[in-house]
Amino acid sequence: MDVRPILWTLGLLVLGIVVTFLIKLYKARMMFIQFRRQGLSMPPHSFLLGHLKVVNDLLQRLPDDCHPHYYLEALRQDYPDLSDPLYIDLWPFGEPMLLVGTPDIAFQFTQEHSLPKLKALREYVEPLVGDKNLLTMEGKEWKIWRGIYNPGFATSHLMTLVPGIVEDALDFSATLRKYANLAGMFKLEELVTRVTVDVIGRVVLDTKLKAQHTENDFVAGLRSQLKWLPIGNEVNPWKKWNPIRPFVFRYNTRRMDRWLSKTLDERFTSRQSLGEAAMLKRSKPVIDLALDTYLLGQGLDEKTVRPMDDTFKTMSMNQVKLFLFAGHDTTSSTLCYIYYLLQKNPQIQEKLQAELDGVFGTDLTKTANIIKENPHVLNKLSYTVAVIKETLRLFPPASSVRIGEPDFFLNVNGVQYPTEGVAVWSIARASHHNPSFWPETEAFIPERWLAAEGNPLYPIRGAFRPFEFGPRNCIGQELVMLEIKIIVALTVREFIVDPSYAEFDRRMGRVSKTVNGERAYQVLFGSAKPADGMPCRVRMR
């Protein structure tokens, strides 16, 4: 058998691959060479490696699992003369990027002209929650559905749901009490995640998911999805591109969708059977208000009995999954860091306790009923809100990545930064830790959120962006703040949470890892979460 034709074919195939690679390499590197010739900000650039060596040097001194939002700070430390924003060439391992850590620049592409979401974000999110979701939809379709769900997340409406949130927070308190009696070490992040899932299930669906006590198909599917998410800066190709992952996602999605479909049908049937009484009820879940808005938009009377619209049902299933994936991350991570920072700063714990005693009295058993009977009492917790905001400043849970457009430039002191073909990343952490905006940048100072204008501590407008600004801001930010206030009010005076990283590292037999001296650094696991799930012990005060 003459194998020469096969060898020629293979040779031509390899040659084609090599030529294609070289052409793409040339185009990618020339784009950055042009940027450099224009005097645009970037670290030292190599035609062969781009910025891969720069990033590799940076990664050598950071933990393998740390969140990428630390990179801009690290680059500023290595290259203090670089101005903001700066370009990073990661080809062929990543999108070309423009890193932004300055609020007035972020304003240009998140508020003044809202760039579309990055394609890679859609590829990451859509297998988990479906392709029609509020995070990745664009244009008119996104605007319509955002308008449908907005009423359910309005502050005035959320206040009507406070009694239910209190019930879930009381369950969480009981769980902490149990762990205090056991006196063992546990991972706080997992515990807090369960209460936030319960709250979102109650607020969105008026359903008791009971994630703190047991698991149904939905909760089990959700937890499995979270475990199978690719982690942070994983370099192991098997773990990063695990071929089994899509099948696991598909299986879990089917489990979750079956449960959601049944729950939505039951909710719809119950709503129809109640008739006008359901329409007049003040404390409606988010899904009911969304259905009211959707029917009105279709020119239909929401009081008329009819089968559930297939479009609304499909969209609702996607949004519920999104609310749970995105919503539980922000709340659980922030609560972990609140307990962590309060234990490190006892003087702030004392001030916080004094405010809670002043508002609710010193009899802790009465706090829950006081909140249930008068949810607006939570508006008196100004120092509590300051503690939450300062925690979000130091440990922001998320950022915003967009894709640039032809003929759209960022204007920086008269210099034009092209965005076409570039992922433009507004990095909240970089803005929150910039000493130009925040005096005593690394200190935990809730008082900065109570400072009057003119005070050096007074926050600069736009520099605080944990929920981002503009039309694509976080729809659930008011729920996050409300939920955290309630849980803080019901727990911080009763429990002391002791971070146990040193003990955890000894048990694991490894050297302690830190970022900027911080052991509880953030890792990328869905969103920014505390390293190793924040191992801790809890005790009664």
TORNU-808751 format. One record per residue: residue in one letter; x, y, z of N, C-alpha, C in turn. Coordinates in steps of 0.02 Angstrom, whole numbers, plus 50000, padded with zeros to 5 digits. Each point is the difference from the previous one (the first is absolute). Layout:
residues N
AXYZXYZXYZ...
//
This chain:
residues 541
M500424994050000499585006050000500445006250000D499855004649955500385006249995499735005050051V500415001650051499775004550053500185007249986R500345001349943500215006949986499425005049996P499434998149968499445004849999499745001850070I500014994950044499775001450069500495004750035L500664998749989500505004350032499965007149972W499905000549934499935006749971499395003650029T499464996450008499395003050028500115002350071L500334995750040500155001850069500475006050003G500494999949954500485005549999499675006649983L499554999849950499645006149981499555002450057L499694995150036499575001850056500405003550055V500594997150017500435003050051500245006949977L500195000449936500225006449973499455005350005G499384997849984499445004750004499895002450071I500064995450048499915001950070500555004950021V500624998649981500555004450018499925006949969V499825000149936499925006549965499435004050032T499444996650015499435003350032500215002950068F500384995950038500245002450065500445006249993L500464999849952500465005649991499635006349978I499504999249957499615005849977499635003150060K499684995750041499645002550058500495003250050L500584996950008500515002850045500205007049976Y500125000649935500215006449972499475005450011K499374998149986499465004950008499925002150073A500024995050045499925001650071500565004550025R500624998349982500565004050026500035006849968M499845000549935500035006549966499495004950029M499434997450022499525004550031500315003450061F500364996250040500305002950060500625004249983I500354998249947500565004249979499745006849978Q499445000149966499695006449980499795004050062F499714996650049499815003450062500625003150033R500544996250001500615002450033500295006049962R499984999849934500255005649960499605006350012Q499364999150018499585005850015500115002650071G500444996650037500145002150069499484997850050L499594994949982499484997750046500314995550054S499705000150058500294996850059499984992449997M500584996950012500054992750005500684998350029P500074994050031500654997750023500464998649940P500644998550012500464998349946499724994249958H500025000949933499674995349955500504996549955S499884993549988500434995949957499604997649941F500315000449939499654997649941499854992650006L500484996250027499904992750005499514998150055L500065003050059499614997950058499465004950021G499965005749968499515005050022500145002050072H499504999250043500085001450072499994993650041L500094994249967499964993750036500544999550053K500615002349986500534999750050499855004750058V499745005949984499825004850053499494996950047V499484996949970499484997050041500264993950038N500434996149967500294994250034500415002150061D500405005349993500405002550056499545002250057L499445003149982499515002250050499704994050036L499834994849961499684994150030500464996250046Q500655000549989500474996350041499965002050073R499815006250014499985002350070499295000250029L499524997949960499304999850023499784992750008P499554998650046499734993250005499664997949935D500044993549985499734997549937499255001449993D499655000350057499275000649997499755007150011C500445004950004499765006850015499605002849941H499555004450016499565003049950500395004549953P499864999949934500375004349953499925007550013H499505002050041499945007250010500565003050043Y500454995750025500615002450033500545002149950Y499934998149938500555000949952500185007349988L499495004349994500145007049985500395003250057E499824998450062500385002650057500734997649997A500084993549984500684997249997500405003349944L499685001349943500355003349945500195007150019R499575003450038500175006750023500614999950046Q500054994750040500584999450045500644998849960D499954995949947500594998549959500195005849954Y499515003649976500115005449952499645006350024P500265003250052499645005750030499915006049953D500395000249946499945005849954499444999149949L499704994149997499464998849952499375003750022S499665003149952499385003550016499414995449986D499435002150023499374996349991499635003049941P499724995949955499984992649998500634997349967L500074993250001500574997149966499804993749963Y500344999049944499864994249957500424994050022I499714994049992500354993850014499884995249941D500554997449972499974995449943500114992950025L499464996050001500034993250026499944994849945W500005002149937499914995149945500574995150001P499874993449990499384996849980499594997150058F500175001950062499674997050058499425004150026G499885005849973499455004150024499875005949954E499445003350013499825005949961500505005750013P500145004149949500365006250014499575004350047M500315003050050499615003350052500225007250011L499525004050022500135006850022499755000550071L500465000550048499834999850071499875007150025V499435000950033499795006650022499874999950075G500335004550036499895000450073499855007150023T499775004249953499865007050015499275001549985P499635002950047499285000849990499795004249940D500375005449986499795004249945500094996649932I500484995349997500094996249938499474994549996A499874996650056499484994850001499325003149982F499885006150020499375003549985499875000149924Q500535000749961499925000949928499714993849966F500164993950025499764994049965499484996150040T499835002350060499464996750037499385004450007Q500085006549996499445004650009499895004549939E500525003649980499935004649944499844996349935H500354994549990499864995649943500114992950024S499464996350012500064993450029500214994949948L500624997850004500254994949954499664993350014P499944995749948499694993450011500454995550042K499684994950029500374995250042500464995749957L500544997850031500504996049965499724993249980K500184997749941499774993549975500214994450048A500605000450027500244994850046499564999550062L499705005650021499544999850056499384996049983R499755000949939499424996149978500164992649999E500604998349975500204993049997500064996950069Y500175004150049500084997750069499324999250035V499555004949989499385000350037499444996049968E499945000249935499424997149966499914992550010P500544995950004499894992950016499694999050068L500075004950044499744999350068499285002450007V499845005549965499345003150012499585000749937G500264998349942499635000749938500215006249961D499865000049936500255005549958499605006450006K499384999650023499595006050007500015002150074N500515003850020500045002150069500215007350004L499835003250055500105007250007500735002050003L500454995350014500715001750003500305000649931T499804995849953500334999949935499565002349941M499345000750010499595002649946500205007249984E499855002249939500175006749979499405003449967G500075006549990499535003849959499295000250027K499535000249953499305000950017499744994250042E500224993949984499774994150037500195000650074W500635001950014500225000950069499595005550034K499895005549966499645005750029499294998050020I499674996249957499314997850015499984995750062W500444995050003499974995450057500295002950064R500475004649994500235003550060499425004050029G499615003249957499425003850022499474995650033I499934993849976499514995350028500204998150071Y500654999150013500224997750066500185005650049N500085006149975500185005550044499525001150059P499334999849990499555001450055500104995450061G500174993749987500084995450055500605001450044F500495003849973500605001550038500035007250025A499445003649994499955006750026500024999850077T500325004850031500075000150073499334999850035S499525003949975499345000350032499674993150000H500084996249946499704993449999500384995150044L500665000349998500404995350040499845000650074M499835006150022499845000950071499394995950021T499554998549952499414995950016500194992750010L500604998149979500224993050004500464998850060V500125005250039500474999550056499834994450050P499364999150020499864994650049500254993249978G499944998449936500244993649976500764999550003I500345005549983500735000150003500234999150072V499645002950047500174999250071499964992650020E499504996549976499934992850016500614996149977D500245001449940500594996549975500625001950040A500045006450020500575002350040499994996750069L499414998850028499954996550064500244992849994D499854996849944500254993349988500775000049999F500285005149969500735000749998500285000950071S499685004150040500225000950069499994993450038A499484996049990499954993550033500584995449978T500185000449936500564995949975500665002250032L500115006650005500605002650033500024997750073R499425000050033499974997950070500224992750006K499784996049952500194992950000500764999249992Y500295003849954500724999649989500395002750061A499725005050033500335002650060500024994550054N499484996150006499984994650049500484994449982L500074998749935500454994849977500735002050007A500135006649995500675002950009500514997549949G499774997549943500464997649949500115005249946M500514998749958500155004549944499554998149941F499765005049964499594998949941500125005649951K499754999349938500085005149949499395004549999L500115006250018499455004850007499655001449934E500375000349946499715001949936499454995149979E500104993650011499494995149982499375000950041L500085001650064499435000950045499595006249979V500365005449986499665006249982499674999449931T500314996249956499704999049934499314996950006R499914995450046499364996550008499445004850022V500165004750046499485004650022499825004949943T500505002149961499855004649946499584996649945V500124993649988499584996349952499284999750026D499924998750065499324999950028499655006749992V500365005450013499695006749995499795001449928I500434998549952499825001449930499414995749978G499994993750022499424995849983499365002850027R500025002650060499405002850031499795006649966V500495004349987499855006649972499774999549927V500324995649962499854999649929499394995549986L499964994350035499494995049983499474999050055D500115003150059499574998750057500024992550017T500594997149995500104992850011500534998950053K499884995250044500504998350051500464994649971L500595002149979500484995349972500314995550053K500025002450063500264996250057500724997749988A500395004349966500704998249985500424999450064Q499795003250054500374999750063499904993450037H499494996249979499844993850037500024993849956T499855000749937499954994049957500145002149929E499904995549953500105001549929499444997149958N499755003949953499554997449950500384999949934D499674998249946500354999649935500305006749980F499645005450015500265006549980500625001950039V499984999450066500575001850042500594995449985A499874993549993500544995349984500325001749933G499585001649950500275001949935500405006450003L499765004850037500355006450008500694998950032R500024996150054500634998950035500494996149956S499744995349962500434996349955500295004549945Q499575004449973500255004749949500575004350028L499915002350061500525004350031500664996250008K499954993650019500614996150010500364998649934W499624999849945500304998449936500225006149960L499895006050028500255005949966500764999849995P500295002249944500735000449996500265005250050I500544998450033500255004250054500545004749976G499885006550008500525005149995500524999049946N500634999750022500564999949954500254993049988E499554995249996500194993149991500424999149937V500594996850007500434998949943499984992749976N499764995650042499934993049980499474999549945P500204998149939499515000049944499404995650014W500114994350034499454995450014499485003450044K500235003650051499545003350046499685006249967K500405003549960499755006249969499494998649946W500144994849959499554998349945499764992850008N499794998350059499784993250015499434998049952P500114994849959499494998249950499364997350032I500044998150063499404997450034499545005750022R500295006050010499635005650029499365001649961P500015000649933499385001749965499444995050012F500184993550007499494994950013499715000850070V500435001650049499765001150068499545006150002F500215005449966499585006049997499324998449970R500014996149946499374998449966499554995950045Y500294995250035499614995750045499715004250057N500415004250031499765004250055499475005049976T500095002649940499515004749973499324996649991R500014993849976499374996449993499664999050067R500404998150052499724999150067499695006550025M500375005549993499765006450024499395002349962D500014999049934499445002249959499364996150015R500074993450012499414996150018499695002750064W500435001350050499755002550064499705006949992L500345004349962499755006849990499345000049961S499954995849949499394999749960499414998050044K500104995050041499464997850045499825005550050T500515003350028499885005250049499635005949969L500205002149941499675005549966499284998349984D499884993849977499314997949985499575000250063E500284997650056499635000150063499875007250023R500515004249991499925007050019499465003349958F500004998649936499515002949954499304997650016T499934993550014499354997250018499735003050064S500445000650050499805003050064499795007249990R500365003649960499845007149987499325000649966Q499874995649951499375000249964499414998250046S500114995150045499464997850043499815005350051L500505004150019499865005350049499655006049968G500085000549933499645005349965500215006950021E499515004350013500145007050016500385000750065A499924995450047500375000350063500754999849988A500224995949951500714999749984500245006649969M499565003249961500195006449968500105005550052L499604999750053500015005350050500534999050054K500284994050003500494998550052500625004449992R500235003050054500575004649997500664996349993S500084994750039500654996650003500054994549947K499975002149938500064995349944500734998249988P500144993849980500694998549980500175003549934V500645000349985500235003349939499664997149938I499914993549998499724996849941499295002349987D499615001350053499315002449990499995007049970L500425004450027500025006849972500244999949928A500484995649985500254999549932499444997749953L499604995150023499454997649958499485005549990D499855003850052499535005649993500245004849946T500645001850004500295004949953500014997149929Y500164993649995500034996749934499314999949968L499484998250038499324999649972499755006949978L500155005050041499805006849982500355002249935G500634998149994500375001749939499724996549938Q499684994250011499684996349945499295002449987G499785005050039499335002549993499484995450028L500194995750049499544995250030499835001950071D499424997950022499785001350069500294994650045E500415002150049500334995050043499504996250044K499385002250004499504996550041499674994249963T500094999749934499674994949961500364993350007V499614994650011500304993350006500214997549931R500634997949994500264997449936500614995750015P500194995549953500624996150010500605004750002M500534997750033500615004050003500315000649931D500175006049981500325001449936500684996549997D500134996249945500624996249994500615004649999T499935005849967500575004749997500175002450070F499495002050038500135002450068500304994550043K499754994049993500244994550041500744998649986T500184999649936500704998649982500465005650024M499795006149989500415005750022500065000050076S499464998550034500005000150074500464994650028M500004994149969500454994750023500735002249995N500175003349945500685002549991500175005450051Q499535004650012500155005550046500064997550072V499584995250019500044997350069500684996850011K500234996149950500674997050007500535005450004L499935005349959500495005550002499995003450068F499405001650026499965003450064500334995950055L499924993449997500314995750051500754999649991F500234999249938500734999649989500345006550017A499735005649975500335006450011499855002850069G499384999250023499795003250063500324996950061H500054993350002500274997050060500745001650009D500365000949944500725001450003500155006550038T499675005449978500145006550029499855000250075T499424997450019499795000350070500444995550044S500104993949978500384995450042500725002250009S500325002449947500695002350004500055006150046T499545004749993500035006150041499884998550073L499544995650016499884998150069500624996850031C500324995649963500624996950025500515005350019Y500095004849956500515005250013499795004850056I499355001050009499775004250056500214996750066Y499844993650008500204996550062500765000250008Y500354999049946500734999950001500295006850022L499755005349971500265006750016499795002350069L499414998250022499795001950068500444996650053Q500194993849988500434996550047500705003150002K500225002649943500665003249997499995007250027N499405002950006499935007050021499485000550056P500184998050061499514999850055499685006750017Q500365005549987499725006650014499415001549954I500034997449939499445001049953499424995450019Q500164993950023499494995550026499615003450057E500365003550044499675003450056499535005549976K500225003949951499585005349973499384997149966L500104994749964499444996749966499504997350051Q500254996850051499574997350052499625005550036A500335005750011499675005750033499415002549958E500105000349934499455002249957499424995050003L500154993649995499484994950002499635000050067D500375000950054499685000450067499545006150003G500235005549971499605006250002499364999449960V500014996449945499424999349957499524994550023F500294994350021499584994250016499964998450075G500405003450041500034998350071500494994450012T500134998550062500524995150017499734992950006D499344999149998499714993350002500014997149929L500494995749987500104997449932499414996049974T499614997250045499434995849980499445004149967K500015006550010499475004349973500165002949932T500634999549978500215003449939499604997649939A499914993549992499664997449941499295002749995N499644999950055499315002549999499965007449986I500485003850027500015007249987500085001249925I500444996349968500115000949928499384997849960K499704994450020499414997649964499425005050004E499905002750060499445004550010500105006849969N500635002149995500155006649971500644999649959P499964997349939500604999249959500395006449988H499645005750002500345006449986500475002150056V499984996350057500485001450053500724998849975L500074995849949500664998749971500325006249971N499595004949982500275006349972500385004150052K499944998150063500375003650053500714997450008L500184994849965500654996850011500545003149955S500155006350012500485003549958500714997350008Y500204998350061500684997450010500054992949972T499464996250005499994993349971500105000449924V499665004649968500085001049928500715002049984A500305004250043500695002149989500484994150004V499874995450048500414994050006499944995749937I499394999249974499884996049940500375003149940K499925006649992500325003349943500764999650004E500275000950059500734999750006500254992949987T499614995050019500184993149984499994998949924L499495002649967499954999549928500575003849965R500225005450031500565003749971500644995850003L500144997150057500624996250008499974993349963F499414997049996499944993449968499415000149952P500055003649944499455000149952499894993249968P499374997949992499874993249976500044999249924A499965005549962499964999349927500265006249966S500114999449935500195005549957499594999549936S500165004249951499625000049938500484999849941V499924994949956500414999349941499575000949938R500205004549956499635001449939500454998749940I499704999949941500384999349938499985006749963G500585002249976500035006449966499654999949932E499945006049972499645000749936500425004349953P499904999049934500345004349951499815007350012D500495004349994499895007250005499785002350070F500074995550051499895002350068500675000250036F500165005950026500645001250033499885002550071L500444998150045500005002950066500445006249998N499735005650024500375006350000500335001050067V500665000150001500385000850062500455006149992N499775005550028500385006449996500175001749927G499524999049956500095001749930500314994649958V500244994650031500304994449964499454994849987Q499964997549938499494995349980500254992750006Y499654995950039500164993050008499504995849959P500214996849945499544995949960499744994150041T499394997949987499714994250035499814994449953E500025001049935499784994849953500414993750009G499654994350009500334993650008500344999050067V499845004250048500334999750065499484999150055A500154995750048499574999350059500165005750048V499505004050015500095005950043499744998350070W500445000050049499844997450067500015005650052S499425001650026499955004750056500114995950064I500575000950032500204995850057499835003850064A499464997850033499775003450060500545000150054R500354994450009500514999850052500555005249988A500205001049938500525004949985499765007050018S499385001549985499715006650019499955000650076H499794994750034499895000150072500645000350040H500564998049970500644999950036500505005049972N499745005049965500445005249972500095005550052P500615001150025500115005150052499845007149977S499945001049934499815006749976499275001650018F499604994950011499295000950014499824998750073W500414995950034499824997750066500575001150050P499965005150042500515000850053500004993850045E500604998250024500084993950040499674994149965T500234999049939499664995549953499864993050028E500494997050033499924993050021499694999450069A499855005550033499694999750066499254999149996F499724996650048499284998850005499705005850040I499715004949965499765006150031499285001349979P499504997050033499305001349982499825007350004E500355003850042499845007250009500065003949936R500384997549951500065003849937499315000749966W499544995250014499345000249969499515004550037L500235002750056499595004750039500305007049998A500575000749966500355006549998499625005049958A500045006350021499675005449963500445002049941E499695002849949500375002449942500515005350023G500604999449975500545004350023500484996550047N499764994850033500424995950043500464995849955P500654999450017500464996049958499764992949988L499614997350046499764993149993499404999449953Y499695005649984499384999949960500134996549933P499624994849983500134996149939499915004249937I500464999149953499965003449936499454996849958R499605004149969499444997649961500244995149945G499684994249998500144995149947500564995250016A500385001350054500574995650015499784993550033F499404999950029499734994050033499524996649952R500204994149974499604996949947499934992550009P499784997650058499914992750009499434997249960F499505004349983499434997749961500015003049930E500535003449982500085003749938499465005349993F500115004549953499535005449985499724999249930G499545004349983499724999949933499414995349992P499754999349940499404995949989500114992750016R500624997549998500134993050013500234998850072N499815004550045500184998950070499634993950028C500194997950060499724994050030499275001150020I499554995949972499295000850014499844998350073G500404995850032499854997750068500375003650055Q500305005849987500425003250050499625002150062E499375002149993499615001950058499834993950044L499884994349967499884993850038500634998050038V500575000649969500634998450034500095004050063M499905006649995500105004450058499484998450054L499384998849981499474998550048500144993450036E500174995049962500124993350028500595000350049I500545003449981500585000350044499845003850064K499635005549994499825003750061499624995650049I499534996149975499594995750044500444994750033I500424996749961500424994650028500505002850049V500295005749985500475003250047499645001850065A499415002949994499625002050060499834994150045L499914994149970499794994250038500574995650023T500625001549979500554995450017500605003250034V500195006049982500665002550023500025001450075R499425000950032500015001150073499994993450038E499854994649966499954993550034500614995649989F500325000749942500544995449981500665003649987I500544996650014500675002149981500264995049949V500175002349941500274995649949500765000949998D500364994650016500745000250002500284996849937P500295003849954500334997049942500554995250023S500064994349967500464994850022500484997949944Y500255004949963500444998449944500644996650022A500305002350055500634996950023499904992650016E499464998550036499844993150017499854996049936F499635002949955499834996749937500634998249960D500475004849996500614998849962500424994550033R500024999950066500374994850034499694993149985R499344999750003499664993649985500134997849929M500045004849954500114998349930500744998849985G500435001550049500724998949992500315004449948R499815006349998500275004449948500195006750029V500415003649963500215006750020499435004949986S499895004650045499455004849992500115004449938K499475001049961500045004149940499665006750014T500275005449974499705006650010500045004149936V499585005249997500045005149949500035006750036N500535003749989500115006350036499954999050076G500254994250023499994998650071499334997550026E499514999149957499324998150020499884992549985R499904996150054499874992849990499304998849972A499525004150019499324999149975499915003549933Y500494999149956499955003149934499424997049961Q499825003349946499424997849961500214995349944V499594995049989500124995349945499415000549951L500124997849938499475000149950499664993250001F499394999950025499604994050002499285002049988G499845001249936499365003149982500075007650004S500125002650060500185007050010500595000050049A500155005850029500565000450047499784997650069K500314994650024499834997150065500624999350043P499904999350066500594999350044500374993549988A500665000450003500424994149988499814994350046D499994994049972499884993850038499345000150038G499525004149977499345000150031499985003150069M500535003550019500075003250066499894995150057P500494995750014499954995650059499975004050064C499584998050047499915003850061499704995750055R499985002950059499624997250056499535005550023V499454998150031499535004950026499874998650074R499925005350038499854999450071499495005350020M499684998850056499505004850025500355005850034R499695005949996500285005850035499854999550074
//
